[in-house]
Amino acid sequence: MSSAMSPLALFTIASAIWGSTWLAIKFQLGGVVPLEASVAYRFALAGVILAAWCARQRQSLRFAPRTLRQEVVQVQNQSA
C-alpha cells in the first residue's frame, strides 16, 4: 500500500489549515502581541510541525539546488 496521500486529501488538509487561520487573526486582534511577533511565532510553529512531520515520515527537508531553481522559474512563469 502506498504511503502517498491522495490529491483530494492534501487539498482538504491545506484548505482546512489555511481557512482556519482567521481564528488566530480574530483572537489576536485584541492586542495580545505585536504583529511582527505574531507572524514570527506562527511561522516558527509551522516550521516545527513541518520538521516533526518530515522526521516521522523519514523525509529530508533538503533538496538539490537544481530543484530550487526549477521551482523558482516555475513560480516566475506562473506570475507572469
MDAnalysis code that builds the backbone (N, CA, C; Angstrom):
import MDAnalysis as mda
import numpy as np

u = mda.Universe.empty(240, n_residues=80, atom_resindex=np.repeat(np.arange(80), 3), trajectory=True)
u.add_TopologyAttr("name", ["N", "CA", "C"] * 80)
u.add_TopologyAttr("resid", np.arange(1, 81))
u.add_TopologyAttr("resname", ["MET", "SER", "SER", "ALA", "MET", "SER", "PRO", "LEU", "ALA", "LEU", "PHE", "THR", "ILE", "ALA", "SER", "ALA", "ILE", "TRP", "GLY", "SER", "THR", "TRP", "LEU", "ALA", "ILE", "LYS", "PHE", "GLN", "LEU", "GLY", "GLY", "VAL", "VAL", "PRO", "LEU", "GLU", "ALA", "SER", "VAL", "ALA", "TYR", "ARG", "PHE", "ALA", "LEU", "ALA", "GLY", "VAL", "ILE", "LEU", "ALA", "ALA", "TRP", "CYS", "ALA", "ARG", "GLN", "ARG", "GLN", "SER", "LEU", "ARG", "PHE", "ALA", "PRO", "ARG", "THR", "LEU", "ARG", "GLN", "GLU", "VAL", "VAL", "GLN", "VAL", "GLN", "ASN", "GLN", "SER", "ALA"])
u.atoms.positions = np.array([
    [0.841, -1.180, 0.000],
    [0.000, 0.000, 0.000],
    [0.884, 1.241, 0.000],
    [0.549, 2.189, -0.808],
    [1.335, 3.414, -0.935],
    [1.093, 4.334, 0.252],
    [2.152, 5.021, 0.689],
    [2.013, 5.952, 1.808],
    [1.673, 7.355, 1.330],
    [1.612, 7.560, 0.025],
    [1.298, 8.877, -0.515],
    [-0.185, 9.177, -0.311],
    [-0.457, 10.426, -0.003],
    [-1.841, 10.846, 0.201],
    [-2.447, 11.254, -1.135],
    [-3.733, 11.116, -1.237],
    [-4.410, 11.489, -2.474],
    [-4.435, 13.011, -2.612],
    [-4.515, 13.499, -3.831],
    [-4.608, 14.952, -4.026],
    [-5.799, 15.568, -3.296],
    [-6.906, 14.844, -3.218],
    [-8.079, 15.366, -2.520],
    [-7.798, 15.522, -1.024],
    [-7.117, 14.543, -0.442],
    [-6.781, 14.631, 0.974],
    [-5.826, 15.793, 1.232],
    [-4.828, 15.943, 0.388],
    [-3.888, 17.048, 0.542],
    [-4.592, 18.393, 0.390],
    [-5.493, 18.507, -0.577],
    [-6.246, 19.743, -0.778],
    [-7.125, 20.040, 0.432],
    [-7.773, 19.018, 0.969],
    [-8.643, 19.203, 2.123],
    [-7.854, 19.669, 3.342],
    [-6.704, 19.069, 3.585],
    [-5.872, 19.458, 4.719],
    [-5.378, 20.890, 4.554],
    [-4.865, 21.208, 3.367],
    [-4.363, 22.566, 3.126],
    [-5.482, 23.597, 3.270],
    [-6.665, 23.286, 2.753],
    [-7.796, 24.215, 2.856],
    [-8.231, 24.410, 4.297],
    [-8.256, 23.341, 5.061],
    [-8.656, 23.442, 6.467],
    [-7.669, 24.286, 7.259],
    [-6.393, 24.065, 7.036],
    [-5.380, 24.835, 7.759],
    [-5.415, 26.288, 7.325],
    [-5.420, 26.508, 6.030],
    [-5.406, 27.876, 5.508],
    [-6.672, 28.619, 5.919],
    [-7.794, 27.951, 5.821],
    [-9.065, 28.580, 6.150],
    [-9.259, 28.859, 7.626],
    [-8.593, 28.084, 8.466],
    [-8.769, 28.282, 9.910],
    [-7.849, 29.359, 10.480],
    [-6.964, 29.908, 9.678],
    [-6.070, 30.936, 10.217],
    [-6.828, 32.194, 10.614],
    [-8.041, 32.365, 10.109],
    [-8.807, 33.531, 10.512],
    [-9.108, 33.489, 12.003],
    [-9.172, 32.286, 12.581],
    [-9.378, 32.189, 14.032],
    [-8.220, 32.822, 14.792],
    [-7.010, 32.513, 14.377],
    [-5.836, 33.089, 15.030],
    [-5.829, 34.598, 14.865],
    [-6.157, 35.065, 13.695],
    [-6.172, 36.509, 13.451],
    [-7.275, 37.167, 14.270],
    [-8.440, 36.569, 14.315],
    [-9.577, 37.141, 15.046],
    [-9.260, 37.269, 16.531],
    [-8.701, 36.227, 17.122],
    [-8.420, 36.263, 18.548],
    [-7.196, 37.116, 18.865],
    [-6.396, 37.405, 17.892],
    [-5.189, 38.172, 18.110],
    [-5.412, 39.671, 17.973],
    [-6.486, 40.074, 17.377],
    [-6.734, 41.485, 17.154],
    [-6.942, 42.250, 18.459],
    [-7.081, 41.562, 19.543],
    [-7.264, 42.205, 20.832],
    [-5.991, 42.797, 21.400],
    [-4.909, 42.790, 20.662],
    [-3.668, 43.391, 21.123],
    [-2.825, 42.477, 21.991],
    [-2.881, 41.190, 21.726],
    [-2.128, 40.224, 22.516],
    [-0.630, 40.444, 22.364],
    [-0.158, 40.446, 21.143],
    [1.261, 40.668, 20.856],
    [1.376, 41.526, 19.601],
    [2.501, 42.182, 19.418],
    [2.680, 42.945, 18.184],
    [2.597, 42.033, 16.958],
    [2.226, 42.613, 15.843],
    [2.045, 41.846, 14.609],
    [3.302, 41.078, 14.224],
    [4.469, 41.701, 14.363],
    [5.712, 41.025, 13.973],
    [5.932, 39.763, 14.795],
    [5.673, 39.833, 16.085],
    [5.838, 38.654, 16.943],
    [4.810, 37.593, 16.580],
    [3.605, 38.029, 16.257],
    [2.549, 37.110, 15.873],
    [2.955, 36.308, 14.646],
    [3.443, 37.002, 13.643],
    [3.865, 36.337, 12.413],
    [5.040, 35.407, 12.703],
    [5.972, 35.864, 13.515],
    [7.156, 35.060, 13.819],
    [6.794, 33.757, 14.514],
    [5.933, 33.820, 15.532],
    [5.646, 32.562, 16.228],
    [4.753, 31.649, 15.404],
    [3.919, 32.195, 14.541],
    [3.117, 31.328, 13.680],
    [3.990, 30.596, 12.669],
    [4.971, 31.297, 12.084],
    [5.880, 30.639, 11.148],
    [6.783, 29.647, 11.884],
    [7.210, 29.991, 13.092],
    [8.038, 29.067, 13.873],
    [7.268, 27.792, 14.193],
    [6.022, 27.940, 14.591],
    [5.185, 26.773, 14.885],
    [4.994, 25.915, 13.637],
    [4.752, 26.556, 12.497],
    [4.607, 25.809, 11.243],
    [5.892, 25.067, 10.903],
    [7.037, 25.699, 11.130],
    [8.318, 25.054, 10.869],
    [8.551, 23.839, 11.752],
    [8.197, 23.965, 13.014],
    [8.349, 22.844, 13.949],
    [7.441, 21.687, 13.540],
    [6.215, 22.011, 13.167],
    [5.285, 20.962, 12.734],
    [5.794, 20.285, 11.461],
    [6.287, 21.077, 10.509],
    [6.831, 20.510, 9.272],
    [8.035, 19.618, 9.555],
    [8.937, 20.075, 10.415],
    [10.121, 19.275, 10.752],
    [9.723, 17.969, 11.436],
    [8.749, 18.037, 12.340],
    [8.286, 16.823, 13.019],
    [7.649, 15.850, 12.031],
    [6.848, 16.388, 11.121],
    [6.204, 15.542, 10.102],
    [7.253, 14.851, 9.238],
    [8.238, 15.619, 8.789],
    [9.286, 15.046, 7.934],
    [10.107, 14.013, 8.696],
    [10.377, 14.280, 9.965],
    [11.122, 13.308, 10.767],
    [10.315, 12.020, 10.920],
    [9.024, 12.159, 11.156],
    [8.166, 10.986, 11.309],
    [8.095, 10.186, 10.011],
    [8.054, 10.887, 8.885],
    [7.982, 10.231, 7.587],
    [9.363, 9.823, 7.059],
    [10.392, 10.194, 7.810],
    [11.789, 9.949, 7.417],
    [12.097, 10.568, 6.052],
    [11.656, 11.813, 5.896],
    [11.923, 12.568, 4.677],
    [12.831, 13.734, 5.014],
    [13.717, 14.031, 4.124],
    [14.649, 15.130, 4.325],
    [13.986, 16.446, 3.949],
    [14.378, 17.496, 4.641],
    [13.913, 18.839, 4.298],
    [14.817, 19.479, 3.253],
    [15.869, 18.791, 2.892],
    [16.813, 19.317, 1.900],
    [16.438, 18.849, 0.506],
    [16.785, 19.670, -0.448],
    [16.610, 19.291, -1.842],
    [17.731, 19.909, -2.644],
    [17.931, 19.400, -3.830],
    [19.045, 19.820, -4.676],
    [18.842, 21.261, -5.150],
    [19.935, 22.028, -5.272],
    [19.823, 23.404, -5.789],
    [19.141, 23.464, -7.152],
    [19.337, 22.441, -7.965],
    [18.694, 22.407, -9.287],
    [17.173, 22.406, -9.124],
    [16.682, 21.673, -8.150],
    [15.246, 21.631, -7.891],
    [14.740, 23.010, -7.487],
    [15.495, 23.701, -6.651],
    [15.104, 25.045, -6.227],
    [15.023, 25.988, -7.426],
    [16.013, 25.934, -8.289],
    [15.995, 26.789, -9.484],
    [14.770, 26.488, -10.349],
    [14.452, 25.214, -10.514],
    [13.294, 24.838, -11.320],
    [12.003, 25.376, -10.702],
    [11.896, 25.299, -9.399],
    [10.696, 25.795, -8.719],
    [10.575, 27.307, -8.842],
    [11.699, 28.015, -8.682],
    [11.678, 29.474, -8.797],
    [11.256, 29.884, -10.206],
    [11.795, 29.227, -11.204],
    [11.428, 29.528, -12.589],
    [9.947, 29.248, -12.815],
    [9.457, 28.148, -12.275],
    [8.059, 27.793, -12.449],
    [7.153, 28.856, -11.807],
    [7.483, 29.313, -10.611],
    [6.684, 30.342, -9.943],
    [6.736, 31.647, -10.724],
    [7.902, 31.996, -11.227],
    [8.031, 33.214, -12.020],
    [7.191, 33.136, -13.289],
    [7.171, 31.986, -13.914],
    [6.375, 31.805, -15.135],
    [4.880, 31.885, -14.841],
    [4.469, 31.405, -13.688],
    [3.062, 31.440, -13.333],
    [2.596, 32.852, -13.009],
    [3.489, 33.658, -12.439],
    [3.098, 35.012, -12.051],
    [3.204, 35.999, -13.213],
    [3.786, 35.565, -14.308],
    [3.952, 36.471, -15.471],
    [2.706, 36.523, -16.325],
])
